[in-house]
Amino acid sequence: MTSVISTVTLDNVTKLFGAVRAVSEASLKMTAGEVVAVMGPNGAGKSTLLSLLSLTMRPTRGKVMFNGTPVRMADTELSQRIGLLSHQPLVYPDLTGRENLLLFARLYGLKDSLAAIKEVEKDLDLERFATQRPTRVLSRGQLQRVALARALISKPDFLLLDEPAAGLDSKAVARISTVVKALTERGGVAVMVTHEPEVAAPIATRAVMVKGGRIVSDIAAPDTADQWRKLYVDTVEKGDQ
């Protein structure tokens, strides 16, 4: 498996939790340069999709493929090319932001850890607080930025973001857009779960709507937040009223 991810595919993937079908027969192919925004109601299977794509969860049926090759959860080299921002920040609460980033940089085997850390701190405006306090006392927005920096520290080819704008002000959201655009411009792929059309509209190239564990729509991304809202109503809320 090459270290550069050019395509990511879900091939008829189903994920069961006992009798609950969290994801049902999902097929989705993403290619270099795309930003795929995923929307759907609570419990629709969005976070489960991200877990399957991040290789932290195994499908019950179907295949997850990178560059056309089915993969296993134990593929360490490939996992290092995947950045994941989940609902949980996945940082150590008693370490500062920079200490967390240094730890993860070493786990990834980065040669110049400090340079990589300073770059991502600058990109996400962490320099003002990254070295001052343990992450357990940071604000929600500050912690979210540290968590995103952790996901970006290895310069992943495939970036997965679960509600990246949670707790952030408009300036911080704009920084996320800049980071995602930079990743796709160098040939990366990004998948973003969000409830906010204003977050998706500036950067998404595709719009995927999910309902009841199924992908019910997969089209080119609308241009405006209002068009995103209309798409959501037409494909997700239609029939529920």
N, C-alpha and C positions, 0 to 999 in steps of 0.2 A: 504493500500500500504506500503510494507516494505521500509525502508530507503536505502537499498542496491539495486542498479540497476544491474541486471544480464543479462537482454535482453532488447533490444529496437527494435521495429518493426514499419515500415511503411507498412500499409496494403491497397494497391490499392488507394493511396492518390493522389488527384488532387487539385490544387490550382489555382483559377481563379482571375484575376484582371480585372473586366469588361469582355471584349471580349478576353483578353490576357490569354493564358493558360501557366502559369509560370512553373507549375509542372503537369505532365500528367500520371496518373495511375502508380505511383511509388510504388514499393514493395521492401522492404529491411529489412533484419533481422540481427542485430548485437548482439554479445554475449560477455560475460566477457573476457577480455584479448586481444580483437581485436583493431587494429588501422586501420580504414578505410580511405583511401585517395580518395578524390573525385576530378576528373578533368573534364574540359569541357571548351568550348569557352565562352567568355563574353555573358551574357544573356541566358545561358543554363539552369538556374534555380538552380544553386549550392547554392547561398546564401539563396534562398527561402527554399530549403531543410533544411538548418541549422536552419532557423527561425521556421519551422514546428517542427523539433526535439527538439528545445529549449523551446517549448510551448509558444513562444512569438507571434505565428501566428496560426490561426485556419484553418484546411483544409476545402476546399469547399465540398469535398467528400472523403470518406475513413476514416481510423482510424490510430491514433498514439497510440502505446501500449508500456507500460513499464511492464516488468515481465509478459507479456501476458494479461495485463488488460488495456482496453482503458482508456485514461486519458483526463482531461479537463485542459484548460489553467489556471484555478483558483486553481490548486492543489499546494498550497504554500509549503507544506512539500517536495513534489517531486522537485519543482523548486529549492529548496536549495541544492539539490544533483546534479544539473546541472551547469557546468561552461561554460560560453560562451565568446569567444573572437571574436567580430564582426569587421566590417570595422570601426565603430565608437568606440573610446576607452572607452566611457561610464564612464569617470571620471570627477570630478569637477575641472575645470581649475585653480581656484584660491587657491586650496588646494595642499599641497605637496603630493608626492607619498604616504608617510607613513600616512598622514592625511586621504587620500582617503581610504587606506587599513583599517585603524582603523574604519572609518565610516562603510564600508561594513562588517567588522568583527562583529561590533555591530548589524547591521541589520540582520545578519545571526544568532545572538545569541551565538557566540562563547564564551566559558567560559574563556579561556586564550588568549585574543585577541593579546596581545603583543608578546607572544611566537609564535603564528601562523604567525604573520607578520614578525618577525625576521627570521623564517624558510624559508618563501617564498622569502624574500629579499635576503637571502643567496643563495637559489637555482637559482635565476635569476640575481644575481650580481647587486642588486639595492642599496646595502649599501653605495656606493660612492656618490649617488645623491638623495636618497629617501627623505631625511629630509631637503635638502638645498634650493630647489627652487619650486615654484608652477609648476604644470604640464603644464601650458600654455606656459612656456618658455623652456621646455625640447626638445631635438632633437627627430626626428621621431622614431629612434630606442629606445631611452630611454622611450618615451611615450608608445611604443608598449610593452615594458617589464613591465611597470606599469600596463597596461591594462591586460596583461596575469596574473600578480600577483593577480589582482582583481578577475579574473576568477578562480584562484586556491585557494583563501584564505579559502574557506569552505571545502577544500579537497573533491571535487566532485567525484561522481562515474562515471559521464558521462561528458566528456569534448569535446566541439565543438570549432574548431579553423578555422577561416576564414582568409586565407593567413597569417599564423602566422609569416612567415619569412620576411614580408614587412618591409623594413628599417633596418634590422638587419645585422650585420656582421657575418662571419662564426662561430666565437666563441659563439655568442649569439644563433645562430641557433642550435649549438651543445648542448647548455644548454636546449633548448626546447625539443630536442630529449631525453635527459636524464630525464626530468620531465615527458614526455609522457610515456616513458618506465616504470618509477616508478609507474605511475598510473595504467598501465595495469598489471604490476606484482602483484599488490595488488587486482586485479580483476575488475578494471575499464574498461570502454569502451571509445575510442576516435574516433572522426570523424574530419578529416582535409581536408579543401578545399585548394588546392594549384595549381599553374601553374608551379611549379618548381620540375622536376623529382629528382633533387639532394636532395630536402627536403624530398620527399616521400620515396625514395629508402631505407634509413637506418632504418626506423621504421615501415613502413606500412606493415600490414599483408594481406590486401585486397585492390584491385584496382577497383574503381567504376567510369565508364565513363558516362558522362551526355551530351546529345545533344538535343536541342529543347524541353527541359523540361522532357525528357524521360531518364531513365536509359538504356543505350544501351549495357553495359558490366559490369559484376560483377564477378571477378575472383580472385584467389590468387595473391598476389602482386608479380610483377617481382623482381628480385634480384638487378638489376643495373639500373642506370639512363638511359642508352641507351635503355634498354628493355622497360622502361616506355615510352620513346619517341616513340618507334616503336608501342607500344600498342595504344598510343594516335592517331598516324597517321592512324593505321589500323581500329580503331573503331570510331573515331570522324571525322577526316579529309577526310576519304575515301568517295568518291562520291561528295565532295565539289569542287574538282579540275576540 
